[in-house]
Amino acid sequence: MLRNHNRLARAAAAPVRDGTRLGATAQGSNRLLLILVGANIALQLISASLIKFAASLDKAHLMIILAVLAGVVLLSLGRFAAWNAMHRRYPVSVAYPASALFFPCVVALAYALGEPVSGPQALGAGLVTLGVLILLRKGASQDDVTA
């Protein structure tokens, strides 16, 4: 009972934007969270790939290296916008664990780039993904109960 009261009190105290309360029970779906997390992860993986590319160039390609680094800065601004949107709509207890999907994506990127990926690494990436999905499902069902 106290737990439900605290959740509802947080929702009532949440900021209002465009007439919509951004509290725990009116935050949108997990789909939006996954889109925001996916955008953040995609931008971060692209940045990592660009940095790896720039590191492979020799000093004779300084202008290309600088252009790549400028692109990385712009991608970081996009990541900042995605994080900002995530944290305005979702509690930290949901947004940060969902961002753990980055780690399995790094393993997949390493594999795509031809780096060796061991069985334990793949298993760990799968367990992280499963854990995040369970967390998001559990969070959604708790919000449904308190709504």
Secondary structure per residue as TSV (DSSP state, phi and psi in degrees):
chain	resnum	aa	ss	phi	psi
A	1	M	-	360.0	-48.5
A	2	L	H	-62.8	-37.9
A	3	R	H	-62.1	-44.7
A	4	N	H	-63.8	-39.6
A	5	H	H	-62.2	-44.9
A	6	N	H	-62.1	-41.2
A	7	R	H	-63.5	-43.6
A	8	L	H	-68.8	-35.7
A	9	A	H	-65.1	-40.3
A	10	R	H	-64.2	-40.4
A	11	A	H	-64.3	-39.9
A	12	A	H	-68.8	-30.0
A	13	A	H	-88.0	-4.2
A	14	A	S	-68.7	154.7
A	15	P	-	-66.7	154.2
A	16	V	E	-108.8	132.0
A	17	R	E	-134.7	127.1
A	18	D	T	54.7	35.5
A	19	G	T	78.4	1.2
A	20	T	E	-112.3	127.9
A	21	R	E	-77.5	132.2
A	22	L	-	-98.1	38.4
A	23	G	S	-83.9	-174.2
A	24	A	T	-63.1	-31.3
A	25	T	T	-93.4	-7.2
A	26	A	S	-127.4	40.8
A	27	Q	S	-95.7	-0.4
A	28	G	-	97.0	-176.9
A	29	S	-	-92.4	168.9
A	30	N	H	-64.9	-23.4
A	31	R	H	-61.3	-46.0
A	32	L	H	-63.1	-41.4
A	33	L	H	-59.7	-45.3
A	34	L	H	-65.9	-34.1
A	35	I	H	-65.1	-46.0
A	36	L	H	-65.0	-43.7
A	37	V	H	-63.9	-42.7
A	38	G	H	-61.6	-41.0
A	39	A	H	-63.1	-43.7
A	40	N	H	-62.2	-45.2
A	41	I	H	-65.2	-44.1
A	42	A	H	-60.4	-45.0
A	43	L	H	-63.6	-39.0
A	44	Q	H	-68.3	-40.1
A	45	L	H	-68.1	-38.4
A	46	I	H	-63.4	-43.1
A	47	S	H	-59.9	-44.6
A	48	A	H	-62.4	-41.3
A	49	S	H	-65.0	-40.9
A	50	L	H	-65.3	-39.6
A	51	I	H	-65.9	-40.3
A	52	K	H	-62.3	-41.4
A	53	F	H	-62.5	-47.0
A	54	A	H	-62.7	-35.6
A	55	A	H	-68.5	-23.3
A	56	S	H	-82.7	-11.3
A	57	L	S	-83.5	151.4
A	58	D	-	-88.4	173.4
A	59	K	G	-64.8	-17.3
A	60	A	G	-67.6	-20.5
A	61	H	G	-101.4	40.0
A	62	L	H	-58.1	-40.4
A	63	M	H	-65.5	-37.5
A	64	I	H	-66.8	-41.8
A	65	I	H	-60.4	-45.6
A	66	L	H	-64.1	-39.2
A	67	A	H	-64.8	-40.9
A	68	V	H	-63.6	-43.6
A	69	L	H	-65.1	-35.7
A	70	A	H	-63.7	-39.8
A	71	G	H	-61.9	-39.3
A	72	V	H	-63.3	-39.7
A	73	V	H	-63.3	-42.9
A	74	L	H	-64.2	-40.7
A	75	L	H	-62.7	-36.2
A	76	S	H	-64.6	-35.3
A	77	L	H	-64.8	-38.2
A	78	G	H	-62.8	-40.8
A	79	R	H	-62.6	-40.8
A	80	F	H	-60.4	-42.1
A	81	A	H	-64.5	-40.8
A	82	A	H	-64.4	-44.3
A	83	W	H	-61.9	-42.2
A	84	N	H	-61.0	-45.5
A	85	A	H	-63.0	-39.2
A	86	M	H	-63.9	-45.7
A	87	H	H	-77.8	-17.6
A	88	R	H	-77.6	-25.0
A	89	R	H	-105.8	-23.0
A	90	Y	S	-129.5	147.2
A	91	P	-	-69.5	154.5
A	92	V	H	-57.7	-34.7
A	93	S	H	-65.2	-14.8
A	94	V	H	-106.6	-44.4
A	95	A	H	-64.9	-45.7
A	96	Y	H	-67.1	-46.9
A	97	P	H	-60.5	-36.7
A	98	A	H	-63.5	-31.8
A	99	S	G	-71.0	-9.5
A	100	A	G	-65.9	-12.7
A	101	L	G	-62.5	-14.2
A	102	F	H	-58.5	-40.3
A	103	F	H	-65.2	-45.5
A	104	P	H	-61.9	-33.6
A	105	C	H	-67.1	-34.1
A	106	V	H	-65.7	-40.6
A	107	V	H	-61.8	-43.0
A	108	A	H	-64.8	-40.3
A	109	L	H	-63.5	-43.2
A	110	A	H	-58.9	-43.5
A	111	Y	H	-62.9	-43.2
A	112	A	H	-64.5	-30.2
A	113	L	T	-85.1	4.0
A	114	G	T	87.0	8.7
A	115	E	-	-79.6	147.5
A	116	P	-	-70.5	136.1
A	117	V	-	-123.0	121.6
A	118	S	-	-81.4	166.0
A	119	G	H	-58.6	-47.3
A	120	P	H	-61.3	-34.7
A	121	Q	H	-65.0	-45.0
A	122	A	H	-64.4	-41.9
A	123	L	H	-62.6	-44.4
A	124	G	H	-61.4	-41.1
A	125	A	H	-62.9	-40.9
A	126	G	H	-64.9	-40.1
A	127	L	H	-67.1	-38.5
A	128	V	H	-62.5	-45.3
A	129	T	H	-60.5	-46.5
A	130	L	H	-60.9	-43.0
A	131	G	H	-61.4	-42.2
A	132	V	H	-65.7	-42.8
A	133	L	H	-62.7	-39.9
A	134	I	H	-64.4	-43.6
A	135	L	H	-60.6	-45.5
A	136	L	H	-66.8	-38.7
A	137	R	H	-66.0	-42.7
A	138	K	H	-65.2	-42.5
A	139	G	H	-62.2	-39.3
A	140	A	H	-66.5	-41.1
A	141	S	H	-70.0	-33.0
A	142	Q	H	-68.2	-39.9
A	143	D	H	-65.8	-34.7
A	144	D	H	-64.9	-35.7
A	145	V	H	-68.5	-37.5
A	146	T	H	-86.8	-11.1
A	147	A	-	-71.8	360.0
